[in-house]
């Protein structure tokens, strides 16, 4: 009889654990709901309402005035720049002359497989 009980006890224990776990979670959920309900009911409780009636009426402060610059410093104005017109010849690049870059396609592999890239000849 003892050997039969010892043989069946792991199976019985493994069948009971989910029920105990579910009961514990259900109990904690109920505790959380009761705590939340009690905390949300505090402002309307009779003791809080009576305490509020004894306090003097305080004026609510106005929101602060918003400044025109939103509190950010202004940059100093720089020199006026004349923009070229859309008609006429195209002006030169402001910094150096553009150069064409040359190169060729580079095929390689890495950890994840083949990679197609570009190798610049400079």
C-alpha positions in Angstrom: 0.0 0.0 0.0 2.8 2.4 0.9 4.6 1.7 -2.4 1.3 2.4 -4.3 0.9 5.7 -2.5 4.5 6.6 -3.2 4.1 5.8 -6.9 1.0 7.9 -7.3 2.0 10.9 -5.2 4.0 12.7 -8.0 1.1 12.5 -10.4 -1.4 13.7 -7.8 0.9 16.5 -6.8 1.4 17.6 -10.4 -2.4 17.5 -11.0 -3.0 19.6 -7.8 -0.4 22.4 -8.5 -2.3 24.2 -11.3 -5.4 24.3 -9.1 -3.5 25.8 -6.2 -1.7 28.2 -8.4 -5.0 29.4 -10.0 -6.5 29.8 -6.5 -3.6 31.9 -5.3 -3.7 34.2 -8.4 -7.5 34.6 -8.0 -7.0 35.5 -4.4 -4.4 38.1 -5.3 -6.6 39.5 -8.0 -9.4 39.9 -5.5 -7.0 41.7 -3.0 -5.9 44.1 -5.8 -9.5 44.9 -6.7 -10.5 45.5 -3.1 -7.5 47.8 -2.6 -8.2 49.7 -5.8 -11.9 50.1 -4.9 -10.9 51.3 -1.4 -8.3 53.8 -2.7 -10.7 55.3 -5.3 -13.5 55.7 -2.7 -11.3 57.7 -0.3 -12.0 61.2 -1.8 -15.8 60.6 -1.5 -15.7 59.1 2.0 -17.7 60.9 4.7 -14.5 61.7 6.7 -12.8 63.4 3.8 -16.0 65.3 2.9 -16.3 66.6 6.5 -12.6 67.6 6.6 -13.0 69.5 3.3 -16.0 71.4 4.6 -13.8 72.7 7.5 -11.1 74.0 5.2 -11.3 77.6 4.0 -11.9 78.1 0.2 -8.5 78.8 -1.4 -8.4 80.5 -4.8 -7.0 78.3 -7.5 -3.8 79.8 -9.0 -3.8 80.9 -12.6 -1.5 79.2 -15.0 1.7 81.2 -15.6 1.7 83.6 -18.6 3.4 82.2 -21.6 6.1 84.5 -22.9 6.3 85.3 -26.6 9.6 83.5 -27.1 8.6 80.5 -25.0 11.5 81.1 -22.7 14.1 80.3 -25.4 16.9 82.7 -26.1 17.0 84.4 -29.5 19.9 84.1 -31.9 21.6 87.1 -33.1 20.7 88.0 -36.7 23.4 87.2 -39.3 24.1 89.1 -42.5 21.5 89.1 -45.2 22.1 86.6 -47.9 20.9 87.2 -51.4 19.6 84.1 -53.0 20.1 83.6 -56.8 17.1 83.7 -59.1 15.7 80.6 -60.7 16.3 82.0 -64.2 19.7 82.3 -65.7 22.9 80.3 -65.5 23.5 77.9 -62.6 25.9 79.4 -60.0 29.1 77.6 -59.0 29.1 75.3 -56.0 29.9 77.3 -52.8 32.6 74.9 -51.6 35.1 73.6 -54.2 34.1 71.8 -57.3 32.2 68.5 -57.1 34.1 65.4 -58.3 32.8 62.2 -59.5 33.5 59.2 -57.4 34.6 56.0 -59.0 34.5 52.5 -57.8 33.2 49.0 -58.5 30.7 46.5 -57.2 32.2 44.3 -54.4 30.7 40.9 -53.6 31.5 39.2 -50.3 29.9 37.1 -47.6 29.4 37.6 -43.9 27.7 35.7 -41.0 24.3 36.0 -42.6 25.2 35.2 -46.2 26.2 37.0 -49.4 26.6 40.8 -49.4 26.7 43.1 -52.4 28.5 46.4 -51.7 30.4 49.2 -53.4 34.2 49.7 -53.2 35.4 53.2 -53.8 38.7 53.4 -55.7 40.0 56.4 -53.8 
